[in-house]
Amino acid sequence: MKKTIHKQETRARRHNRIRSRVIGSATKPRLAVFRSNRYIYAQLINDETGATLASVDSRKAKGKTLSERATSVGTAIAAAAKTAKVEVAVFDRGGFKYQGAVAAVADGAREAGLTI
């Protein structure tokens, strides 16, 4: 099996395992994070209705490293959550390790007042 295909399949398996346990609702939506090599994306999702309440990405964020941009994405998603009247969320790391940019999104959201 090719290495890139194997990495994609193992991340998909991890993500399915996480999604079987992490469920978002209207009062406590799921904060889903996706990390690519260049950008990081975060969105608040109500799984009961399948609706996205807010979404933010790092394509226009300022910062030198991906972790710095991820922290700004975390603060921006917390601000968007406040406008959507959400104070608490469950964190979905999307099959990625909880380190680096993924952890920076969660830390930035916590610093901006979102309870995870």
ZILINJO-V218549 format. One record per backbone hydrogen bond with DSSP energy under -1.0 kcal/mol. NH is the residue of the N-H (numbers start at 1). CO is the residue of the C=O. E is the energy in kcal/mol with one decimal. If there is no record, write none. Layout:
nh:NH co:CO e:E
nh:NH co:CO e:E
This chain:
nh:6 co:2 e:-2.3
nh:7 co:3 e:-2.3
nh:8 co:4 e:-2.1
nh:9 co:5 e:-2.4
nh:10 co:6 e:-2.4
nh:11 co:7 e:-2.0
nh:12 co:8 e:-2.2
nh:13 co:9 e:-2.1
nh:14 co:10 e:-2.3
nh:15 co:11 e:-2.7
nh:16 co:12 e:-2.3
nh:17 co:13 e:-2.0
nh:18 co:14 e:-2.2
nh:19 co:15 e:-2.8
nh:20 co:16 e:-1.3
nh:21 co:18 e:-1.5
nh:22 co:18 e:-2.3
nh:25 co:28 e:-1.9
nh:30 co:45 e:-2.7
nh:31 co:90 e:-3.7
nh:32 co:30 e:-1.0
nh:32 co:43 e:-2.6
nh:33 co:92 e:-1.8
nh:34 co:41 e:-2.5
nh:36 co:39 e:-2.7
nh:41 co:34 e:-3.0
nh:42 co:56 e:-2.8
nh:43 co:32 e:-2.1
nh:44 co:54 e:-2.7
nh:45 co:30 e:-2.4
nh:46 co:51 e:-3.0
nh:50 co:46 e:-1.7
nh:51 co:46 e:-1.3
nh:53 co:44 e:-2.8
nh:54 co:44 e:-1.1
nh:56 co:42 e:-2.9
nh:58 co:40 e:-1.4
nh:69 co:65 e:-1.9
nh:70 co:66 e:-2.2
nh:71 co:67 e:-1.9
nh:72 co:68 e:-1.6
nh:73 co:69 e:-1.8
nh:74 co:70 e:-2.2
nh:75 co:71 e:-2.0
nh:76 co:72 e:-2.0
nh:77 co:73 e:-2.5
nh:78 co:74 e:-1.6
nh:79 co:75 e:-1.9
nh:80 co:76 e:-2.2
nh:81 co:77 e:-1.8
nh:82 co:78 e:-1.8
nh:83 co:79 e:-1.6
nh:84 co:80 e:-1.4
nh:85 co:82 e:-1.2
nh:86 co:81 e:-3.0
nh:89 co:115 e:-2.6
nh:90 co:29 e:-2.4
nh:92 co:31 e:-2.8
nh:96 co:93 e:-1.4
nh:99 co:97 e:-2.0
nh:102 co:99 e:-1.3
nh:104 co:100 e:-1.8
nh:105 co:101 e:-1.7
nh:106 co:102 e:-1.4
nh:107 co:103 e:-2.6
nh:108 co:104 e:-2.5
nh:109 co:105 e:-2.1
nh:110 co:106 e:-2.2
nh:111 co:107 e:-2.5
nh:112 co:108 e:-1.4
nh:113 co:110 e:-1.3
nh:114 co:109 e:-2.5
nh:115 co:87 e:-2.6
